[in-house]
Amino acid sequence: MDIFNDIQQEIAKKIKPDSNISNWKDWKWQLKNSIQSIGKFELLTGINFSEDEKARLKTTLERFPLSITPYYLSLIDNKNYENDPVFKQAFASVDELNVLKTDLKDPLSEDSDSPVEGITHRYPDRVLFHVSNICSMYCRHCTRKRKVGDVDSIPNKQQLLKGIEYIRNTPQIRDVLLSGGDPFMLSDDYIDWLLSEITAIPHVEIVRIGTRMPVVLPYRITDNLVKVLKKYHPLWINTHFNHPREITSSSKEALAKLADAGFPLGNQSVLLANVNDCPRIMKNLVQKLVQNRVRPYYMYQCDLSEGLSHFRTPVGKGIEILESLIGHTTGFAVPTYVIDAPGGGGKIPVMPNYIISWSTNKVVLRNYEGIITTYKEPEKYESKFCDRDCDNCDLDLQLDEADEQKALGIEQLLSDEDSTISLVPDNNERYNRREEDAG
Ligand SMILES: *Cc1c(COP(=O)(O)O)cnc(C)c1O
């Protein structure tokens, strides 16, 4: 789709009769004119709801507010909006009020794993840093829906300094992921300040930014923003395309600017019922992404957040999609399908099964075509006993600053030097009885 095509011109003129292409391409103009009411949505799209529908939609908006950029609005197919993937991601549905008993307020327990406000520290070596509570568009499938519109703000420097302080005082953190809200809602100067503070911390090796701007407001990717970001390599940027329809000439331009500036680009999709739960749509999406130098990174199973039940698919749908990708298209176009564990266990990868059987020296596998094959394992393999004493090992790991952490979880069960033979859930009745008997 062209930049400032007829539909976009029409929307711009309805917003303000004298607006032109330079208004349209100004991200602040887009923000100022984002669509937050049903009335304005009707006016700009020509789509009309019945009084009854409107009343029910208003109740939905009281709980989960609406915000759509004029740009993203212009991608909606007005004639077929009920089946439109852009409409479904952007415009409220009365189904959002359908909260199931099994839905959770904070399914990923981000608030429980938060040592200071704004930081979620879940994995040993990396943190999620929520640096903004706002977005240019409120995705209807947002996992942090509970927070949307709640405290619509950009945290002040004092609040952010607390997060920075935590990172500075926690030397295990080598990777900082800026998220939100959308970090690119911050001004260029503020981003500059924030990145200069974080990258000045000696143990921070990489910074990543998660943003949906290339999808919902590509004009935010300005030359000046890129100039600021370029000072802070290695900086990785992850975005969130869910459907090939979102890849337009404007979003391509934004991605090209970022790729040309040397940022490795990734994409995180969410598997959504009636939006992209189709092997052909997903294949088309990932192929378009790699054409634009974006590596599909994750495909998420939809979380258990409140108000998302109408978007969820069975896990089998994700597996089916992977079956149609693995082997069928470029290896690096295939995202890792993950379920973010409810309760805060982190992302768990899920895959089709490829191992059919196993003996002491052979593995039986099947490929994407269904061909069954065998891999002969070595008759002789002497495993090295690992006591994590790298200085006295034949393998050459120059361990000047390598991590000395103990093995964790399943890694611990596999380790030679650790005598743990099982991981036992807390409060196991049988183990409690053993202790009582012993005591
Ligand atoms: C997703 C996530 C990360 C990053 O995980 P990667 O698998 O390294 O991309 C870090 N912290 C939290 C809380 C997350 O949800």
The ligand as an SDF file (V2000), in Angstrom:
LIG
                    3D

 15 15  0  0  0  0  0  0  0  0999 V2000
   10.5130  -12.8460   27.2900 C   0  0  0  0  0  0  0  0  0  0  0  0
   11.1640  -12.3980   28.5030 C   0  0  0  0  0  0  0  0  0  0  0  0
   12.5500  -12.2210   28.5420 C   0  0  0  0  0  0  0  0  0  0  0  0
   13.4470  -12.4850   27.3550 C   0  0  0  0  0  0  0  0  0  0  0  0
   13.4170  -13.8380   27.0320 O   0  0  0  0  0  0  0  0  0  0  0  0
   14.3070  -14.3650   25.8130 P   0  0  0  0  0  0  0  0  0  0  0  0
   13.8910  -15.7990   25.6730 O   0  0  0  0  0  0  0  0  0  0  0  0
   15.7240  -14.1960   26.2110 O   0  0  0  0  0  0  0  0  0  0  0  0
   13.9590  -13.5470   24.6220 O   0  0  0  0  0  0  0  0  0  0  0  0
   13.1100  -11.7840   29.7110 C   0  0  0  0  0  0  0  0  0  0  0  0
   12.3680  -11.5480   30.8100 N   0  0  0  0  0  0  0  0  0  0  0  0
   11.0340  -11.7380   30.8070 C   0  0  0  0  0  0  0  0  0  0  0  0
   10.2660  -11.4600   32.0420 C   0  0  0  0  0  0  0  0  0  0  0  0
   10.3840  -12.1530   29.6520 C   0  0  0  0  0  0  0  0  0  0  0  0
    9.0660  -12.3010   29.6420 O   0  0  0  0  0  0  0  0  0  0  0  0
  1  2  1  0
  2  3  1  0
  2 14  2  0
  3  4  1  0
  3 10  2  0
  4  5  1  0
  5  6  1  0
  6  7  2  0
  6  8  1  0
  6  9  1  0
 10 11  1  0
 11 12  2  0
 12 13  1  0
 12 14  1  0
 14 15  1  0
M  END
$$$$
